[in-house]
Amino acid sequence: MRISIIGKDSYIGHHIGARFLEASGNEVVEVDARNDLWRDFDFTGVDVVIQVAAIVHNKTINDWETYHQVNTVLPVEIARVAKAAGVKQFIFLSTMGVYGVEKKLVRNVLDAASVPNPTSLYGRSKYEAELALGELADESFTVTVVRPPNVYGKGCKGGYITGFTSIVRKLPVIPAAYNGVKQSVIYIDNLVELIYGLALAHKGGVFMPQDDKAVSAVELMSAIASGIGLSRGRSKLLGLGAYLFSWTSLARKAYGGIEYAAELSEIEGVNYRVVSFEEGIRRTVAK
């Protein structure tokens, strides 16, 4: 297959490209989406286009027009050009954020009945792209949408794992609270394997992947401790602080969760969970 990845030098794009190159017979080209440089690329002969370029939650960008242009207009325009050039499949990396659901300190499950209702600029721009891309799909052009939860892995930008790692290193025990509240996450290798499998099987539709299980903050911190070789017990007493400050955004950020229902993440014919959650964390935090 000839693969074009839109989003040159991106973390996820780099890993996707490496996975395709592991298999013989594949050709991968990373295309720079900045400053309309993608327009110089000829999509003729490309089998699959994978769109990873995007503006995510960015504190320095708070205007709708920028999110709309980069996350909605750009991928849809690229998809139209790709389709006209004979590309067979367009894979779009969207987000769990299209549901517009905030982290909660109670069980918070997205299932087959959950309907997208984005509230952030990021989520809204991604969902509008999903809708527009869906209109391009036909028998000759397959549109594949992936809505991953938090992505983690060694070198992955973002403070999700970093923040918890800092807590684990500083505290002698893990503050145990809200054990029943789970968060869906996905290790980079599992996300990449999913995208590889969807391209190989030429599957269209909307997919909600996650690791082999959703995890509580306590389970996450325990896995991090194990991964960096620290022995950490659990303290319900210390965990009382999380309950006492449950009204704060910090408590919700640390212990709150949003999870995909397990059956929502089962994808027929694509065995993408090649790394367990515990092993994924170990690979992420190990030196």
C-alpha positions as CSV (number, residue, x, y, z in Angstrom):
1,M,0.0,0.0,0.0
2,R,1.0,3.6,-0.5
3,I,0.1,5.6,2.6
4,S,0.0,9.4,2.9
5,I,0.1,10.8,6.5
6,I,-1.1,14.4,6.8
7,G,0.9,15.9,9.7
8,K,4.6,15.8,9.2
9,D,6.7,15.1,12.3
10,S,3.7,14.5,14.5
11,Y,4.1,12.0,17.4
12,I,1.2,9.8,16.3
13,G,1.9,10.2,12.6
14,H,5.6,9.1,13.1
15,H,4.5,5.9,15.0
16,I,1.8,5.2,12.3
17,G,4.4,5.5,9.6
18,A,6.8,3.2,11.4
19,R,4.2,0.5,11.8
20,F,3.3,0.5,8.1
21,L,7.0,0.3,7.1
22,E,7.4,-2.8,9.3
23,A,5.4,-4.7,6.7
24,S,7.0,-5.2,3.3
25,G,5.4,-3.6,0.2
26,N,4.3,-0.4,2.0
27,E,5.4,3.1,1.1
28,V,4.8,6.0,3.5
29,V,5.0,9.7,2.8
30,E,4.5,12.3,5.5
31,V,2.9,15.4,4.2
32,D,3.3,18.8,5.8
33,A,-0.1,20.4,6.2
34,R,1.2,23.8,7.3
35,N,0.9,26.8,5.0
36,D,-0.9,24.9,2.3
37,L,2.3,22.9,1.6
38,W,0.1,19.8,1.1
39,R,-1.2,21.3,-2.1
40,D,2.2,20.5,-3.7
41,F,1.6,16.8,-3.1
42,D,0.2,14.5,-5.8
43,F,-2.2,12.0,-4.3
44,T,-2.3,9.9,-7.5
45,G,-1.5,6.3,-6.6
46,V,-2.1,6.8,-2.9
47,D,-4.3,4.1,-1.4
48,V,-4.9,5.5,2.1
49,V,-4.7,9.0,3.5
50,I,-4.4,9.3,7.3
51,Q,-5.2,12.7,8.8
52,V,-3.4,13.4,12.1
53,A,-2.6,17.1,11.8
54,A,-4.7,19.2,14.1
55,I,-4.9,21.9,16.8
56,V,-5.7,20.3,20.1
57,H,-6.6,22.0,23.3
58,N,-4.3,25.0,23.1
59,K,-4.4,27.8,25.8
60,T,-2.9,30.3,23.4
61,I,-5.6,29.7,20.7
62,N,-9.1,30.5,21.8
63,D,-10.9,31.6,18.6
64,W,-13.3,29.3,16.7
65,E,-12.1,30.4,13.3
66,T,-8.6,28.9,13.8
67,Y,-9.9,25.6,15.1
68,H,-12.5,25.5,12.3
69,Q,-9.9,26.1,9.6
70,V,-7.3,23.6,10.8
71,N,-9.5,20.9,12.2
72,T,-12.5,21.1,9.9
73,V,-11.9,22.9,6.7
74,L,-8.4,21.5,6.1
75,P,-9.1,17.8,6.4
76,V,-12.3,18.0,4.4
77,E,-10.5,19.9,1.6
78,I,-7.7,17.3,1.6
79,A,-10.2,14.5,1.5
80,R,-11.9,16.0,-1.5
81,V,-8.7,16.4,-3.4
82,A,-7.6,12.9,-2.4
83,K,-10.9,11.4,-3.5
84,A,-10.7,13.1,-6.9
85,A,-7.2,11.7,-7.3
86,G,-8.5,8.1,-6.7
87,V,-7.5,7.6,-3.1
88,K,-9.6,4.7,-1.7
89,Q,-9.7,5.4,2.0
90,F,-9.5,8.4,4.3
91,I,-8.7,7.8,8.0
92,F,-9.5,10.7,10.3
93,L,-8.2,11.0,13.8
94,S,-11.0,12.6,15.8
95,T,-11.4,12.6,19.6
96,M,-13.5,11.3,22.5
97,G,-14.1,15.0,23.1
98,V,-16.9,15.1,20.4
99,Y,-19.3,13.8,23.1
100,G,-18.8,16.9,25.2
101,V,-18.8,14.9,28.4
102,E,-16.8,16.3,31.3
103,K,-14.9,14.1,33.8
104,K,-17.0,13.2,36.8
105,L,-16.4,11.7,40.2
106,V,-19.0,9.0,39.5
107,R,-19.1,6.2,36.9
108,N,-19.3,8.0,33.6
109,V,-19.8,5.6,30.7
110,L,-20.2,6.4,27.0
111,D,-22.1,3.6,25.2
112,A,-23.9,3.0,21.9
113,A,-26.7,5.3,22.9
114,S,-24.4,8.2,23.6
115,V,-24.7,11.1,21.1
116,P,-22.0,13.6,20.2
117,N,-22.6,17.0,21.7
118,P,-19.3,18.8,21.7
119,T,-18.8,21.8,24.0
120,S,-15.2,22.7,23.4
121,L,-13.8,24.4,20.3
122,Y,-11.6,21.4,19.7
123,G,-14.4,18.8,20.0
124,R,-16.8,20.9,17.9
125,S,-14.3,21.4,15.1
126,K,-13.5,17.7,15.0
127,Y,-17.2,16.7,15.0
128,E,-18.0,19.1,12.2
129,A,-15.2,17.5,10.2
130,E,-16.6,14.1,10.9
131,L,-20.0,15.1,9.5
132,A,-18.5,16.7,6.4
133,L,-16.2,13.8,5.7
134,G,-19.2,11.4,6.1
135,E,-20.9,13.2,3.2
136,L,-17.9,12.3,0.9
137,A,-18.1,8.6,1.6
138,D,-19.4,6.3,-1.1
139,E,-18.6,2.9,-2.7
140,S,-15.3,4.2,-4.1
141,F,-14.2,6.3,-1.1
142,T,-14.2,4.8,2.4
143,V,-14.2,7.3,5.4
144,T,-12.9,5.9,8.7
145,V,-13.2,8.0,11.9
146,V,-11.3,7.1,15.1
147,R,-12.2,8.7,18.4
148,P,-9.4,7.8,20.8
149,P,-9.5,8.7,24.5
150,N,-6.3,10.0,26.2
151,V,-3.3,8.7,24.2
152,Y,-0.1,7.9,26.2
153,G,3.4,6.6,25.4
154,K,7.0,7.4,25.8
155,G,7.7,10.9,24.5
156,C,4.0,11.7,24.1
157,K,3.3,15.4,24.8
158,G,0.8,16.3,27.4
159,G,0.7,16.1,31.2
160,Y,-1.7,13.2,31.8
161,I,0.9,10.5,32.7
162,T,3.5,13.1,33.8
163,G,1.3,14.6,36.5
164,F,0.5,11.2,38.0
165,T,4.1,10.2,37.8
166,S,5.1,13.2,39.8
167,I,2.5,12.4,42.5
168,V,3.8,8.8,42.7
169,R,7.4,9.9,43.1
170,K,6.6,12.5,45.8
171,L,4.2,10.6,48.0
172,P,5.1,7.5,50.1
173,V,1.7,6.0,49.5
174,I,-1.0,6.3,46.8
175,P,-4.1,8.3,47.9
176,A,-6.9,5.8,47.5
177,A,-10.2,7.3,46.4
178,Y,-12.9,6.9,43.8
179,N,-11.8,3.4,42.9
180,G,-15.0,2.8,40.9
181,V,-14.5,5.8,38.7
182,K,-12.7,4.8,35.5
183,Q,-10.9,6.5,32.6
184,S,-10.4,5.1,29.2
185,V,-6.9,5.5,27.8
186,I,-5.0,4.0,24.9
187,Y,-1.3,3.2,24.5
188,I,0.3,4.6,21.3
189,D,1.1,1.1,19.9
190,N,-2.5,0.0,20.4
191,L,-3.8,3.1,18.6
192,V,-1.3,2.6,15.8
193,E,-2.2,-1.1,15.4
194,L,-5.9,-0.1,15.2
195,I,-5.2,2.3,12.4
196,Y,-3.0,-0.2,10.6
197,G,-5.7,-2.9,10.9
198,L,-8.5,-0.6,9.7
199,A,-6.4,0.3,6.6
200,L,-5.6,-3.3,6.0
201,A,-9.2,-4.4,6.3
202,H,-10.4,-1.3,4.4
203,K,-13.0,-0.7,7.2
204,G,-15.2,2.4,7.2
205,G,-17.3,3.8,10.0
206,V,-16.7,5.3,13.5
207,F,-14.5,3.6,16.0
208,M,-14.0,4.1,19.7
209,P,-10.8,2.3,20.9
210,Q,-9.3,1.9,24.3
211,D,-6.7,-0.3,26.1
212,D,-7.7,-3.7,27.4
213,K,-9.4,-2.0,30.4
214,A,-10.5,1.4,31.7
215,V,-8.6,2.3,34.9
216,S,-9.1,4.3,38.0
217,A,-6.6,7.0,39.1
218,V,-5.5,4.6,41.8
219,E,-4.9,1.8,39.3
220,L,-3.0,4.2,37.1
221,M,-0.7,5.4,39.9
222,S,-0.1,1.8,41.0
223,A,0.9,0.9,37.5
224,I,3.2,3.9,37.3
225,A,4.8,3.0,40.6
226,S,5.5,-0.6,39.4
227,G,6.8,0.7,36.1
228,I,9.4,3.0,37.7
229,G,10.3,0.3,40.3
230,L,8.8,1.9,43.4
231,S,6.9,0.1,46.1
232,R,3.8,2.1,46.9
233,G,0.9,1.0,49.1
234,R,-2.5,2.6,49.1
235,S,-3.9,4.9,51.8
236,K,-7.6,5.5,52.3
237,L,-6.7,8.1,54.9
238,L,-4.7,10.2,52.4
239,G,-7.4,9.6,49.9
240,L,-9.9,11.4,52.1
241,G,-8.4,14.6,50.8
242,A,-9.9,13.8,47.4
243,Y,-13.3,13.4,48.9
244,L,-13.0,16.6,51.0
245,F,-12.1,18.6,47.9
246,S,-14.4,16.8,45.5
247,W,-16.0,20.2,44.6
248,T,-12.7,21.4,43.0
249,S,-11.6,21.0,39.4
250,L,-8.3,19.6,40.6
251,A,-10.1,16.6,42.2
252,R,-12.2,16.0,39.1
253,K,-9.1,16.2,36.9
254,A,-7.1,13.8,39.0
255,Y,-9.8,11.3,40.0
256,G,-12.6,11.9,37.6
257,G,-13.2,9.8,34.5
258,I,-14.9,9.2,31.2
259,E,-14.9,5.7,29.8
260,Y,-16.1,3.9,26.8
261,A,-18.3,0.9,27.4
262,A,-16.2,-2.2,26.8
263,E,-18.4,-3.5,23.9
264,L,-18.0,-0.2,22.1
265,S,-14.3,-0.8,21.7
266,E,-14.5,-4.3,20.3
267,I,-13.8,-4.0,16.6
268,E,-14.6,-7.1,14.6
269,G,-11.6,-8.4,12.6
270,V,-9.1,-6.0,14.1
271,N,-7.0,-7.2,17.0
272,Y,-5.4,-4.0,18.0
273,R,-4.7,-4.5,21.7
274,V,-1.2,-5.7,21.3
275,V,0.1,-4.2,24.5
276,S,-1.6,-4.5,27.9
277,F,-2.3,-1.4,30.0
278,E,0.3,-2.4,32.6
279,E,3.0,-3.0,29.9
280,G,2.1,0.2,28.1
281,I,2.6,2.2,31.3
282,R,5.8,0.4,32.0
283,R,7.2,1.3,28.6
284,T,6.1,4.9,29.0
285,V,7.6,5.6,32.4
286,A,10.7,3.3,32.4
287,K,14.0,5.0,31.8
